[in-house]
């Protein structure tokens, strides 16, 4: 297999190598110009590309094509059309035009639109994104596309992301030219999303209504052992899991997805995959594809891949770490501090732009990772807190401190680690540690936004991040406008000092899990939005609406649509969870509890009928305990039912979301607490579904 990796890598992708081989030189150059410089693509170029793409796809077994897009469901969508067209003699020809490549017309009425479209206004358009390579999946040529309504509003996650990338490039180029880099044509952001996930047996999954309908367990007592021994993290891979991972790597490599790292995560049955960095919109597409391939390959190995943020209460949930950086096209990483970060003006300007962006738009960053599932993780001593702060590490913090106080930075040089055994080779300490409690940490030459949930599209958080940094760079450029070159260094220095004083409150290098940090963050005036309903109204805050409108990311109509969609999705998620829990109690758990109660009572009666002197005290006590649990569970389930019905009658979306958060979730938690206690008394063979112990420790 090893020798075949270069051969299979990207074999199902219409990548640059294929384009060079298949396209006429002038067409290839025109397409590259579009990809590299964001220029308009002419129809004659599209026609030539379509012919080459079709021929390549057919050579590789494809019979159909689809415009592959990312509606506001958070998943991907596709409608397949075959290449066949009727021929003149009753036969067929294999045909694919530039028009079909560039534009598609799926039905837009059944996708979330937040009021942008009425049901009778069905038409929507998909539009080819030439910067993200087409690929073959299941004998279908998949063409990454944007998705918009009949009147042009963005109905997807790709369009705003592309807009934000262009906005950041524009402002970064402007800033670089002020700093003396006249020949920069563009700037790109890159992302490497680390993907966490759980694997459980498919047979166990099929017996759990909660996993099937909601993606997480709504009932389940913790086994005697969880993750407290810390023996799963980076542990040896089980043979069956290893086989799954090998096939997953191979399938991803065929699709040109640079899967790099794999390992066991903290919780039992939890794992992680990390790719090499890609340009942001390509990385977003590939992460969506990665999640799809994970589920498909898992099924082949008798597993189900769980991507919910918290599938099992009591053990760690799954996140997605968004490693983000920014580089000159074909050149320098603008977040690389170099050997002398204190003297690297370019680095300091872009570093300070990110710091300012995270402080000014912390509410939007928190909102970009908000969901019913992720609310279970954030701040739960397994993921970053809900408070958005930045970790820089000691060296960069010292650099900024020296900058603010007009002092010389104390260069300590590289520190060699002494490990006490001469046989070990010399290694040097990195300039920054890793702070796993920080939601936004600098890690050498990039920032790691660690708050994303595992099921998330990374498009939303990166759209916010790109736009916020573009805005800060715009402010910096405006401040330096008209400054003569002879005074530029001094002006930049003063600008950075001012920005640091205004935004240093967001820098925190300590333990984000402590109560002391919560109090300290409040003193600093930092946001602490603990739930999705808490943070969602911030999308409509004046400063945030103005930000998106100024940079052309969203219109005001598009912003309101997304607000409504997020509220609706939150309420629907909680409603489905509440109904599922009620159903499991009524049809599965309560009958099992009653059956065991009858069994215990029957045992007591048998003993009495056998010999009246036999003691039945233990059975009577257990039967009474089980009966009390049964009564309490039915009472709490009835309360959950009534509150769920009450929630459905609330017409104001935000009030409905708040009610679900404050009342329905509380009902579910209280019901689960009693049911999980009762589960500890019931023999496993009487339970109608697998326990935590069976799911987490017998894979």
C-alpha positions in Angstrom: 0.0 0.0 0.0 2.8 2.5 0.9 4.2 2.5 -2.6 0.7 3.2 -4.0 0.0 6.3 -1.9 1.5 8.8 -4.4 -0.4 7.0 -7.2 -3.8 7.0 -5.5 -3.5 10.4 -3.8 -5.9 12.8 -5.6 -6.8 10.1 -8.2 -10.5 11.1 -7.9 -9.9 14.8 -8.0 -9.9 17.2 -11.0 -6.8 18.9 -9.6 -4.2 21.1 -11.1 -2.2 18.2 -12.5 -5.2 16.9 -14.3 -6.1 20.3 -15.6 -2.6 20.9 -17.0 -2.8 17.5 -18.8 -6.4 17.8 -20.1 -6.8 21.5 -20.9 -5.4 23.6 -23.8 -2.6 25.9 -22.5 -4.6 29.1 -23.0 -7.7 27.6 -21.3 -5.6 26.3 -18.4 -4.0 29.8 -18.0 -7.4 31.5 -18.0 -8.7 29.1 -15.4 -5.6 29.5 -13.2 -6.0 33.3 -13.4 -9.6 32.9 -12.1 -8.5 30.6 -9.3 -5.4 32.7 -8.3 -6.7 36.2 -8.7 -10.5 35.9 -8.2 -11.2 37.1 -11.8 -14.4 36.4 -13.7 -14.6 33.2 -15.7 -15.7 33.5 -19.4 -18.2 31.1 -20.9 -15.8 29.8 -23.6 -13.3 28.8 -20.9 -16.1 27.1 -19.0 -17.1 25.2 -22.1 -13.6 23.9 -22.6 -13.2 23.0 -18.9 -16.6 21.1 -19.0 -15.5 19.0 -21.9 -12.2 18.0 -20.3 -13.9 17.5 -16.9 -16.5 15.2 -18.4 -14.0 13.1 -20.3 -11.8 12.7 -17.2 -14.9 11.8 -15.1 -16.1 9.2 -17.6 -12.6 7.7 -17.8 -12.8 7.3 -14.0 -16.1 5.5 -14.0 -18.5 8.5 -13.5 -22.0 8.3 -15.1 -23.6 11.4 -13.5 -22.7 14.9 -12.4 -24.0 16.9 -9.5 -23.6 20.5 -8.2 -22.4 19.7 -4.6 -23.4 22.5 -2.3 -23.8 23.4 1.4 -27.2 24.7 2.3 -28.0 26.2 5.7 -28.8 22.7 7.1 -25.1 22.4 8.0 -24.8 19.3 5.7 -24.2 19.0 2.0 -26.7 18.5 -0.8 -26.6 17.1 -4.3 -29.0 16.4 -7.2 -27.6 14.0 -9.8 -28.0 14.2 -13.6 -26.5 11.7 -16.0 -24.2 12.8 -18.8 -26.5 11.1 -21.4 -28.4 13.2 -24.0 -30.5 11.8 -26.9 -28.6 11.2 -30.1 -29.8 11.9 -33.7 -30.4 8.1 -34.5 -32.2 7.0 -31.3 -28.9 6.5 -29.6 -27.3 8.6 -26.8 -24.3 10.9 -26.6 -22.3 11.7 -23.4 -22.7 15.5 -23.0 -21.8 18.2 -20.5 -21.7 21.9 -21.3 -20.1 24.9 -19.8 -23.6 26.2 -18.9 -24.2 22.9 -16.9 -20.8 23.3 -15.2 -21.4 26.9 -14.2 -25.0 26.9 -13.2 -27.6 24.5 -11.8 -31.2 25.0 -10.7 -32.2 22.9 -7.7 -35.4 23.4 -5.9 -34.7 25.9 -3.1 -38.1 25.8 -1.4 -37.4 22.9 1.0 -34.0 24.2 2.3 -33.9 26.5 5.4 -34.2 30.1 4.2 -35.2 32.0 7.3 -38.0 33.7 5.4 -35.9 34.6 2.4 -38.0 32.3 0.2 -41.7 31.3 0.4 -42.6 27.7 -0.4 -44.1 28.7 -3.7 -40.9 30.5 -4.7 -39.0 27.4 -5.4 -36.2 28.3 -7.8 -32.7 28.6 -6.6 -29.3 28.5 -8.3 -26.0 26.7 -7.8 -22.9 28.4 -9.1 -19.6 26.7 -9.7 -16.7 27.6 -7.3 -13.7 27.0 -9.6 -11.3 27.6 -6.6 -12.4 24.3 -5.1 -11.6 21.2 -7.2 -14.3 18.9 -8.5 -14.1 15.2 -7.4 -15.7 11.9 -8.1 -17.8 10.2 -5.4 -20.0 7.1 -5.9 -19.5 7.3 -9.7 -20.7 10.9 -9.8 -18.7 14.0 -10.7 -19.2 16.4 -7.8 -18.8 20.1 -8.6 -18.4 22.3 -5.5 -20.9 25.2 -5.9 -22.4 28.2 -4.1 -26.2 28.3 -3.6 -28.4 31.4 -3.9 -32.1 32.3 -4.2 -33.9 33.5 -7.3 -33.2 37.0 -6.2 -29.5 36.4 -5.4 -29.5 36.1 -1.6 -27.0 33.5 -0.2 -28.8 30.4 0.9 -25.6 28.5 1.8 -22.4 28.6 3.9 -19.9 28.8 1.0 -21.0 32.2 -0.5 -20.4 34.3 2.7 -17.1 32.4 3.3 -15.9 33.3 -0.2 -17.0 36.9 0.3 -15.1 37.1 3.7 -11.9 35.7 2.1 -12.0 38.4 -0.6 -12.7 41.1 2.0 -9.7 39.9 4.1 -7.5 39.7 1.1 -8.4 43.2 0.0 -7.7 44.8 3.4 -4.5 42.7 4.0 -3.1 43.8 0.6 -3.9 47.4 1.4 -2.0 47.1 4.8 1.0 45.3 3.2 1.4 48.0 0.6 1.4 50.6 3.4 4.2 48.5 5.0 6.2 48.6 1.8 5.2 45.4 0.0 4.0 46.8 -3.3 3.9 43.7 -5.4 1.4 41.6 -3.3 -1.5 40.6 -5.4 -3.5 38.7 -2.8 -3.7 37.1 0.6 -5.2 33.8 1.6 -6.3 32.3 4.8 -5.6 28.6 5.5 -7.4 26.2 7.8 -6.6 22.7 9.2 -9.7 21.4 11.0 -9.0 18.6 13.5 -12.0 16.3 13.6 -13.0 14.4 16.7 -15.5 11.5 16.6 -16.8 8.4 18.4 -17.1 4.9 17.0 -19.7 2.5 18.4 -21.0 -0.9 17.1 -23.8 -0.5 14.6 -25.9 -3.2 16.3 -25.8 -1.2 19.6 -26.7 2.0 17.7 -29.8 0.3 16.1 -31.1 -0.4 19.6 -30.8 3.2 20.8 -33.7 5.5 19.7 -31.9 8.5 21.2 -28.8 8.0 19.1 -30.8 7.4 16.0 -33.1 10.4 16.4 -30.8 12.9 18.2 -27.2 11.8 17.9 -26.8 11.6 21.6 -27.8 9.4 24.5 -30.7 10.8 26.5 -30.6 8.0 29.1 -27.6 6.0 30.5 -25.9 5.5 33.8 -22.1 5.8 33.9 -20.2 2.5 34.2 -17.8 1.9 37.1 -14.9 3.2 34.9 -15.1 6.1 32.5 -12.0 8.1 31.3 -10.6 8.9 34.7 -7.6 6.5 34.3 -6.5 8.6 31.3 -5.5 5.3 29.6 -7.3 5.8 26.2 -5.7 9.1 25.1 -3.0 8.3 22.5 -3.3 4.6 23.5 -2.6 1.7 21.1 -5.3 1.4 18.4 -7.5 -1.6 18.6 -7.1 -3.8 15.5 -10.6 -3.2 14.3 -10.4 0.6 14.8 -7.0 0.6 13.1 -8.5 -1.2 10.1 -11.2 1.5 9.9 -8.6 4.3 10.1 -6.5 2.7 7.4 -9.4 2.5 5.0 -10.6 6.0 6.0 -7.1 7.4 5.2 -7.1 5.7 1.8 -10.6 6.9 0.8 -9.7 10.5 1.9 -6.4 10.4 0.0 -8.2 9.4 -3.2 -10.3 12.5 -2.8 -7.2 14.7 -2.3 -7.9 15.2 1.4 -4.5 15.3 3.1 -5.4 13.2 6.2 -2.2 13.4 8.3 -2.7 12.5 12.0 -4.9 9.9 13.7 -5.1 8.8 17.4 -7.3 7.8 20.2 -8.9 10.7 22.1 -9.6 11.1 25.8 -12.9 9.3 26.1 -13.4 5.6 25.5 -14.3 5.0 21.8 -13.3 8.5 20.9 -10.8 9.3 18.2 -9.4 12.2 16.1 -8.2 12.8 12.6 -6.2 15.9 11.5 -5.4 17.0 8.0 -2.7 19.2 6.5 -3.7 22.8 6.0 -5.7 23.9 2.9 -7.0 27.2 1.6 -10.0 28.0 3.7 -12.9 27.3 1.3 -11.2 24.1 0.1 -10.6 23.0 3.7 -14.3 23.7 4.5 -15.4 21.6 1.5 -13.0 18.8 2.4 -14.0 18.7 6.1 -17.7 18.3 5.0 -16.6 15.5 2.7 -14.4 14.0 5.5 -17.4 13.7 7.9 -19.4 12.0 5.1 -16.7 9.6 4.3 -16.1 8.8 8.0 -19.8 7.7 8.3 -19.6 5.6 5.1 -16.4 3.8 6.0 -17.5 3.2 9.6 -20.6 1.4 8.3 -18.4 -1.0 6.2 -16.6 -2.0 9.4 -19.8 -2.5 11.5 -19.5 0.8 13.2 -21.5 4.0 13.4 -19.5 7.2 13.5 -21.0 9.7 16.0 -20.3 13.4 15.3 -22.6 14.9 18.0 -20.8 17.2 20.4 -21.8 15.2 23.5 -23.0 11.7 22.6 -22.3 10.3 26.1 -22.9 12.3 29.3 -20.1 11.8 31.9 -17.3 11.5 29.4 -15.7 14.1 27.1 -17.5 15.3 24.1 -16.1 16.0 20.6 -14.9 19.2 19.2 -13.3 20.4 16.0 -10.2 22.6 16.3 -10.0 25.2 13.7 -6.3 26.0 13.0 -6.3 29.3 11.1 -3.5 31.3 9.5 -3.0 33.9 6.9 -0.4 34.1 4.1 0.6 36.1 1.1 -0.4 34.2 -2.0 2.6 32.0 -2.8 4.7 33.7 0.0 5.1 34.5 3.7 3.0 33.3 6.5 1.9 36.6 8.1 1.5 35.0 11.5 5.1 33.7 11.6 6.9 35.6 14.3 10.3 34.7 13.0 13.4 34.6 15.2 12.9 38.2 16.4 9.2 38.8 16.8 9.8 42.1 18.6 11.5 43.4 15.4 9.0 41.9 12.9 6.7 44.8 12.3 4.6 42.9 9.7 4.0 40.1 12.1 3.1 42.5 15.0 0.6 44.4 12.8 -1.3 41.2 11.8 -1.0 39.7 15.3 -2.6 42.9 16.7 -5.3 42.8 14.0 -6.3 39.3 15.2 -6.2 40.3 18.9 -8.3 43.4 18.2 -10.7 41.3 16.1 -11.2 38.7 18.8 -11.9 41.3 21.4 -14.2 43.5 19.3 -16.2 40.6 17.9 -15.9 38.0 20.7 -19.7 37.8 20.7 -19.8 36.8 17.0 -17.1 34.2 17.5 -19.0 32.7 20.4 -22.2 32.8 18.2 -20.4 31.1 15.3 -19.9 28.0 17.5 -23.4 28.1 19.2 -25.7 25.1 18.9 -27.8 22.9 21.2 -25.2 20.2 20.9 -22.2 22.4 21.6 -23.9 23.9 24.7 -23.2 20.6 26.4 -19.4 21.0 25.9 -18.4 24.6 26.2 -17.2 25.3 29.7 -17.5 21.7 30.8 -13.8 21.2 31.8 -13.2 19.2 28.6 -13.6 22.0 26.1 -12.8 25.8 26.2 -15.0 27.9 28.3 -17.8 30.0 26.7 -15.7 33.1 27.5 -13.7 34.0 24.4 -10.1 34.9 25.2 -6.7 34.6 23.5 -3.7 32.6 24.7 -0.3 34.0 23.4 2.2 32.3 25.6 4.9 33.9 27.7 7.3 35.1 24.9 4.7 36.9 22.8 3.1 38.4 25.9 6.5 39.7 26.9 7.0 41.1 23.4 3.7 43.0 23.6 4.4 44.1 27.2 7.7 45.6 26.1 6.0 47.3 23.1 3.3 48.9 25.3 5.9 50.1 27.9 8.5 51.2 25.3 11.1 48.8 26.8 13.6 46.6 25.1 12.4 43.0 24.8 14.6 40.6 26.8 15.7 38.1 24.2 16.4 34.9 26.1 17.1 32.8 23.0 16.1 29.1 22.5 15.8 27.1 25.7 17.3 23.6 25.6 15.3 21.1 27.6 17.4 19.0 30.1 15.7 15.7 30.5 18.2 14.0 32.8 19.3 11.1 30.5 22.4 11.6 28.3 21.2 9.1 25.8 18.3 11.4 24.8 19.0 13.8 21.9 18.9 17.6 22.6 15.5 19.2 22.0 14.5 22.9 22.3 11.4 24.3 23.9 8.9 26.0 21.7 8.3 29.7 22.2 4.7 29.0 23.3 3.2 26.2 25.4 -0.2 24.6 24.6 -3.1 25.9 26.6 -5.9 23.4 26.2 -8.3 25.6 28.2 -8.1 28.5 25.8 -10.7 28.9 23.1 -8.3 30.9 20.9 -4.7 30.0 21.2 -1.5 31.0 19.3 0.4 27.9 18.4 3.6 28.9 16.7 2.5 30.4 13.4 -1.3 30.1 13.5 -4.3 30.5 15.8 -6.3 27.5 17.0 -10.0 28.3 17.5 -10.9 25.3 19.7 -14.6 26.0 20.5 -16.2 24.5 17.4 -18.4 21.4 17.9 -17.5 18.2 16.0 -20.6 18.3 13.7 -20.0 21.9 12.7 -19.3 23.2 9.2 -16.2 25.3 9.7 -17.5 27.8 7.2 -19.4 30.0 9.8 -16.6 30.5 12.3 -14.1 31.3 9.5 -16.5 33.7 7.9 -16.7 35.6 11.2 -12.9 35.4 11.8 -12.0 36.6 8.3 -14.4 39.5 8.4 -13.4 40.6 11.9 -9.7 40.6 11.0 -10.5 42.5 7.7 -12.3 45.2 9.7 -9.3 45.7 12.1 -6.9 45.9 9.2 -9.2 48.4 7.6 -9.0 50.5 10.7 -5.2 50.2 10.8 -4.9 51.3 7.2 -7.1 54.3 7.8 -5.0 55.3 10.8 -1.8 55.1 8.8 -3.3 56.8 5.7 -1.1 59.7 4.5 1.7 59.0 6.9 5.1 59.7 5.1 7.5 56.8 4.8 10.0 58.6 7.0 7.6 58.5 9.9 5.9 55.2 9.2 7.8 53.0 11.8 7.0 55.5 14.5 3.3 55.7 13.5 3.0 51.9 13.4 4.6 51.6 16.8 2.1 54.1 18.3 -0.8 52.5 16.5 0.1 49.1 17.9 0.6 50.5 21.4 -2.9 52.1 21.3 -4.5 48.9 20.0 -2.8 46.8 22.7 -4.0 49.1 25.5 -7.5 48.9 24.1 -7.6 45.1 23.6 -5.2 43.5 26.0 -8.1 42.5 28.3 -8.8 39.6 25.9 -5.3 38.1 26.4 -5.3 35.4 29.1 -2.5 32.8 29.5 -3.9 31.0 32.6 -6.4 28.2 33.3 -9.7 28.9 31.7 -11.5 26.3 33.7 -11.3 28.1 37.1 -14.0 30.1 38.9 -11.4 32.8 39.4 -11.1 33.3 35.6 -14.9 33.6 35.3 -14.8 36.4 37.9 -11.7 38.0 36.4 -13.3 37.9 32.9 -16.3 39.7 34.2 -14.1 42.4 35.7 -12.4 42.8 32.3 -15.8 43.2 30.7 -15.6 40.1 28.6 -18.7 38.3 27.3 -19.9 35.1 28.9 -22.7 33.7 26.9 -23.5 30.4 28.5 -26.1 29.1 26.0 -27.2 29.5 22.4 -30.4 31.5 23.3 -28.1 33.9 25.3 -25.8 34.7 22.4 -28.1 34.6 19.3 -29.5 38.1 19.7 -25.9 39.4 19.2 -26.2 38.6 15.5 -28.6 41.5 15.3 -26.5 43.9 17.3 -25.9 47.1 15.4 -22.1 46.8 15.4 -22.3 43.3 14.0 -24.9 44.1 11.3 -22.7 47.1 10.2 -19.6 44.9 10.1 -21.2 42.3 7.7 -22.8 45.0 5.5 -19.6 47.1 5.3 -17.6 44.2 3.9 -20.3 42.8 1.8 -20.6 39.5 3.7 -24.3 39.5 4.4 -27.1 41.9 3.6 -29.4 42.9 6.4 -32.0 40.5 5.0 -29.5 37.6 5.0 -28.5 38.3 8.6 -32.1 38.2 9.8 -32.6 35.0 7.9 -29.7 33.3 9.6 -30.9 34.5 13.0 -34.3 32.9 12.4 -32.7 29.7 11.1 -30.5 29.3 14.1 -33.4 29.9 16.5 -35.6 27.5 14.6 -32.9 24.8 14.5 -32.2 25.1 18.2 -35.9 24.8 19.1 -36.4 21.8 16.7 -33.4 20.0 18.1 -34.7 20.3 21.7 -38.2 19.4 20.7 -37.0 16.2 19.0 -34.9 15.3 22.0 -37.8 15.9 24.4 -40.2 13.7 22.3 -37.6 11.0 22.0 -36.9 10.9 25.7 -40.7 10.6 26.4 -41.0 7.8 23.9 -38.1 5.9 25.4 -39.5 6.2 28.9 -43.0 5.2 27.9 -42.2 2.4 25.5 -38.9 1.0 26.8 -37.6 2.1 30.2 -40.8 2.2 32.2 -41.9 -1.3 31.0 -38.5 -2.7 31.8 -38.6 -1.1 35.3 -42.1 -2.5 35.9 -41.1 -6.0 34.6 -38.2 -6.1 37.0 -40.4 -4.9 39.9 -42.9 -7.7 39.1 -40.0 -10.2 39.0 -38.8 -9.1 42.4 -42.3 -9.2 43.9 -42.8 -12.6 42.3 -39.6 -13.8 44.0 -40.8 -12.6 47.4 -44.2 -14.3 46.9 -42.5 -17.6 45.9 -40.3 -17.6 49.0 -43.4 -17.0 51.2 -45.4 -19.7 49.6 -42.4 -22.1 49.8 -41.6 -21.5 53.5 -43.3 -18.9 55.6 -40.2 -18.5 57.8 -38.1 -17.3 54.9 -37.3 -13.6 55.1 -38.5 -11.5 52.1 -37.2 -8.2 53.6 -34.6 -7.6 50.9 -37.1 -8.2 48.1 -39.8 -6.0 49.7 -37.3 -3.2 50.2 -36.0 -3.4 46.5 -39.6 -3.7 45.2 -40.6 -0.6 47.1 -37.5 1.3 45.8 -38.3 0.3 42.2 -41.9 1.2 42.7 -40.9 4.7 44.0 -38.6 5.2 41.0 -41.4 4.1 38.7 -43.8 6.6 40.2 -41.3 9.5 40.1 -40.2 8.7 36.5 -43.8 8.8 35.3 -44.5 12.0 37.2 -41.4 13.7 35.7 -42.1 12.4 32.2 -45.6 13.9 32.4 -44.1 17.2 33.4 -41.7 17.0 30.4 -44.7 16.2 28.1 -46.7 19.2 29.3 -43.8 21.6 29.1 -42.9 20.4 25.6 -46.5 21.1 24.5 -46.3 24.5 26.2 -43.1 25.3 24.3 -44.7 24.5 21.0 -47.4 27.1 21.6 -44.9 29.9 22.1 -44.9 32.0 18.8 -41.9 34.3 19.5 -38.8 32.3 18.3 -36.4 33.7 20.9 -38.9 33.3 23.8 -39.5 29.7 22.6 -35.7 29.0 22.6 -35.3 30.5 26.1 -38.2 28.3 27.4 -36.6 25.2 25.9 -33.3 26.1 27.4 -34.6 27.1 30.9 -37.5 24.6 31.3 -37.5 21.7 28.9 -33.8 20.9 29.2 -34.1 21.1 33.0 -37.1 18.7 32.8 -35.0 16.3 30.7 -32.1 16.5 33.1 -34.2 15.8 36.1 -36.0 12.9 34.5 -32.7 11.4 33.3 -31.2 11.7 36.8 -33.9 9.5 38.3 -34.0 7.1 35.4 -30.2 6.6 35.5 -30.4 5.9 39.2 -33.0 3.3 38.6 -31.0 1.8 35.7 -28.3 0.9 38.2 -30.8 -1.5 39.8 -32.1 -3.3 36.7 -30.3 -6.3 35.3 -28.7 -5.6 31.9 -30.7 -8.4 30.2 -34.0 -6.7 31.1 -33.0 -3.3 29.5 -34.2 -2.9 26.0 -31.1 -1.1 24.8 -27.3 -1.4 25.4 -25.8 0.4 28.4 -22.9 2.8 28.5 -20.7 -0.1 29.6 -21.6 -2.2 26.6 -21.3 0.6 24.1 -18.1 2.2 25.4 -16.0 -0.8 26.5 -16.9 -3.7 24.2 -16.1 -2.2 20.8 
